[in-house]
């Protein structure tokens, strides 16, 4: 299976949710560490998830969990599709759900979704066009929507995957392990031992598929986690440093400033000041 890796970490940390609308959409096979919600506003579109095709009509859609290869396209020249991408940390109540590895995607059927979930879909579509509301309101809308599409509602289908190619499965296992253990030791030796894969093969598979080194990916992921915590929690800088996987405050401050041009404290203060102006 051929696919590309997309890195949305910087944008989703900065904006909370990346949202856009696309006419006659086409996205070739790809995966990322974020959640993706796709809603067909007009016409029809097709989602291909691990080779399985799912037709989506106006008002319907699909929610795809992290690290799942998917493709979206439409043969309807008049179609309009809205895409929403957000990190698992953005809605902490559902973080475990998204990273459980037991659920890979959820189909949204307009004929079976609860009315309150349909309302949130309308609000989100409006947000994708206008970006007229803040991250706190968007978080609230997504939380209500997700609460409405849990297994209790018969209109939602929870799916597992067929057997994957070895290359894809190793990539997925690597990303899941890193995300689930971001606060722990993530040396090449530790990861290789945990996944029972030869270290050199881990490095080769990672660099070939993600066009970056394993260490660079982990460092960037830790900075993204730290930024989310700095913006959306009241935890101390020390707590955030260790929860993000940094071995010391000194290391955290140095790496963070190299990446963002600000110390963690200055970054938090800057965000708080900008948020008050909204």
C-alpha positions in Angstrom: 0.0 0.0 0.0 1.4 3.4 -1.1 0.6 6.4 1.1 2.0 9.6 2.3 2.4 11.0 5.8 0.9 14.4 6.6 2.1 16.5 9.6 -0.7 18.7 10.9 0.8 19.0 14.5 1.8 22.6 14.3 -1.5 23.8 12.8 -3.7 21.8 15.1 -1.8 23.0 18.2 -2.0 26.7 17.0 -5.6 26.7 15.9 -7.1 23.7 17.7 -9.0 22.6 14.6 -8.0 23.0 11.0 -11.1 23.3 8.9 -11.6 23.9 5.2 -14.1 23.1 2.4 -13.3 21.6 -1.0 -15.2 21.4 -4.2 -14.9 18.1 -6.0 -12.5 16.9 -3.4 -9.5 14.6 -4.0 -7.0 13.6 -1.3 -4.7 10.7 -2.2 -4.0 7.9 0.3 -2.4 9.4 3.5 -2.3 9.1 7.2 -1.5 11.4 10.1 -1.5 11.5 13.9 -4.6 13.6 14.1 -8.4 12.8 14.0 -10.1 13.7 10.7 -13.8 14.4 10.4 -15.2 14.6 6.9 -18.7 15.9 6.2 -20.4 16.1 2.8 -22.2 19.5 2.6 -23.4 19.1 -1.0 -23.5 16.3 -3.5 -21.6 13.1 -2.8 -18.1 11.8 -2.0 -16.3 8.6 -1.4 -14.1 7.6 1.5 -11.6 4.8 1.0 -10.3 3.4 4.2 -7.7 0.6 3.9 -9.0 -0.2 0.5 -12.7 -0.3 1.5 -15.0 2.2 -0.2 -17.8 4.1 1.6 -20.2 6.3 -0.3 -21.2 9.5 1.5 -24.3 11.5 0.6 -25.1 15.1 1.5 -25.3 15.5 5.3 -23.4 12.3 6.0 -19.7 11.8 6.7 -17.0 9.8 8.4 -14.7 10.3 11.4 -11.3 8.7 11.0 -9.0 8.0 14.0 -5.3 8.7 14.0 -2.8 6.6 12.0 -5.3 5.1 9.6 -4.6 5.3 5.9 -7.5 6.9 4.0 -8.4 8.6 0.7 -11.2 10.9 -0.1 -12.5 11.8 -3.5 -15.6 12.8 -5.4 -16.8 12.3 -9.0 -19.6 14.8 -8.4 -18.4 18.1 -10.0 -20.9 20.0 -7.9 -19.9 18.4 -4.6 -18.7 20.4 -1.6 -17.0 18.6 1.3 -15.9 20.0 4.6 -12.8 18.6 6.4 -11.9 19.1 10.1 -8.5 17.9 11.5 -7.7 18.1 15.2 -5.3 16.4 17.7 -6.4 13.8 20.2 -5.4 16.2 23.0 -7.9 18.8 21.8 -10.8 17.0 23.3 -9.3 15.2 26.2 -12.6 13.4 27.1 -12.3 11.3 24.0 -8.5 10.9 23.8 -8.6 7.3 25.1 -11.4 6.5 22.5 -9.3 7.9 19.6 -6.2 6.0 20.7 -7.8 2.8 21.8 -6.9 0.9 18.6 -10.2 -0.9 18.9 -12.1 1.7 16.9 -10.6 3.0 13.6 -13.4 5.0 12.1 -17.0 5.9 12.6 -19.5 6.5 9.8 -22.1 9.3 10.3 -25.5 8.6 8.7 -27.7 11.6 8.4 -30.8 9.5 8.7 -29.8 7.9 12.0 -27.8 10.6 13.9 -29.6 12.2 16.8 -31.0 15.6 16.1 -28.6 17.3 18.5 -25.6 15.7 16.6 -27.1 17.0 13.3 -27.2 20.5 14.8 -23.5 20.4 15.6 -22.7 19.2 12.1 -24.5 22.3 10.7 -22.6 24.6 13.1 -19.3 22.9 12.2 -19.9 23.3 8.5 -20.6 27.0 9.0 -17.3 27.2 11.0 -15.4 25.6 8.1 -16.6 28.4 5.9 -16.2 31.4 8.2 -13.8 30.6 11.0 -16.0 33.0 13.0 -15.8 31.4 16.5 -13.0 30.7 19.0 -11.4 27.3 19.8 -13.4 26.9 23.0 -16.7 27.0 21.2 -15.4 24.7 18.5 -14.3 22.3 21.2 -17.7 22.4 22.7 -19.4 21.6 19.3 -17.1 18.7 18.6 -17.6 17.3 22.2 -21.4 17.4 21.7 -21.2 15.8 18.3 -18.9 13.0 19.5 -21.2 12.4 22.5 -23.9 11.8 19.9 -22.1 9.3 17.8 -21.0 6.8 20.4 -22.0 3.1 20.0 -25.4 3.6 21.8 -26.7 5.2 18.6 -27.6 2.6 15.9 -26.8 5.0 13.0 -23.1 4.7 13.7 -21.0 1.9 12.4 -17.8 1.0 14.3 -15.4 -0.8 12.0 -12.2 -2.8 12.3 -9.7 -3.4 9.5 -8.9 -6.2 7.3 -5.3 -7.5 7.4 -2.8 -4.8 6.3 0.4 -4.9 4.5 3.4 -5.5 6.8 4.9 -2.1 6.0 1.7 -0.2 6.9 1.2 -2.2 10.0 4.7 -1.5 11.3 4.2 2.2 10.6 0.9 2.2 12.5 2.3 0.4 15.4 5.3 2.8 15.6 3.0 5.9 15.7 0.6 4.4 18.2 3.5 3.4 20.5 5.1 6.8 20.3 1.8 8.6 21.0 0.9 6.3 23.9 4.3 6.6 25.5 5.3 10.2 24.8 6.2 10.9 28.4 8.4 7.8 28.7 11.8 6.8 27.3 11.5 6.6 23.5 15.0 5.6 22.5 15.4 3.5 19.4 16.4 0.5 21.6 13.3 0.9 23.8 10.9 1.1 20.9 12.5 -1.8 19.1 12.3 -4.0 22.1 8.7 -3.1 22.8 7.6 -3.8 19.3 10.0 -6.7 18.8 11.5 -5.2 15.6 15.2 -4.9 14.7 16.4 -1.4 15.5 17.9 -0.8 12.0 14.6 -1.8 10.4 12.6 0.6 12.6 14.9 3.5 11.5 14.6 2.5 7.8 10.9 2.1 7.8 10.3 5.3 9.6 12.6 7.5 7.5 11.4 5.9 4.3 7.7 6.5 5.0 7.7 9.7 7.0 10.6 11.5 5.4 12.1 12.4 8.7 14.2 10.6 11.4 12.7 8.9 14.4 14.3 11.3 16.8 13.1 14.4 14.9 9.5 13.1 14.9 9.6 12.3 18.6 11.0 15.8 19.4 8.4 17.5 17.3 5.6 15.4 18.8 6.8 16.3 22.3 6.8 20.0 21.5 3.3 19.7 20.1 2.1 18.0 23.3 3.7 20.6 25.4 2.1 23.5 23.4 -1.3 21.9 23.8 -0.8 21.6 27.6 0.5 25.1 27.9 -2.6 26.4 26.1 -5.3 24.2 27.5 -4.3 23.3 31.0 -3.3 24.9 34.3 -0.4 22.5 34.9 2.9 23.9 36.0 5.8 24.2 33.5 7.6 21.4 35.4 4.6 19.1 35.1 4.2 19.8 31.4 7.9 19.2 30.8 7.9 15.7 32.2 4.4 14.9 30.9 5.8 15.8 27.4 8.7 13.4 27.8 11.6 15.8 28.5 14.2 14.6 31.0 14.7 18.0 32.7 13.4 21.6 32.9 16.6 22.8 31.3 16.2 20.5 28.3 12.6 21.4 27.9 13.3 25.2 28.0 16.1 24.8 25.5 14.3 22.6 23.0 11.1 24.6 23.2 12.9 27.9 22.6 14.8 26.4 19.7 11.5 25.2 18.1 9.2 28.1 18.9 11.5 31.1 19.5 9.9 31.6 23.0 10.4 29.9 26.4 7.4 27.8 27.6 6.4 30.5 30.1 6.5 33.3 27.4 4.6 31.1 25.0 1.8 30.5 27.6 1.7 34.2 28.4 1.5 35.2 24.8 -1.3 32.7 24.2 -3.3 33.9 27.2 -3.0 37.5 26.1 -4.1 36.8 22.6 -7.0 34.6 23.8 -8.3 37.5 26.0 -8.6 39.7 23.0 -11.0 37.4 21.2 
